[in-house]
């Protein structure tokens, strides 16, 4: 399990974006059923108000819709019925989705590219985002 850095969502390759949607749904289900996702890479979610996770997932949903994909969001939102979810400008996962985490995610994607799992076109978008984000 992994939540890609929030600033990579709009440049994620199709496979990673679709997998992120599945991860978000799985995490929501685990939180609903067990109170925690119970996975070392995403347990940090529990250090934040649940609104962070919901707003993060909405970034994923928005990107999928922008790409013209049809998705059933009920699969995700059913786990949060009755909860007070804040829908304002919060800094999603403050102190977690920082420059260091961005770099970790970048290198994970670079390994996928090096192994042939990401196309040159997709990698070019990721590299441009890396240059823009890390060098500013």
Beta strands, then each sheet from edge to edge (+ up, - down):
end
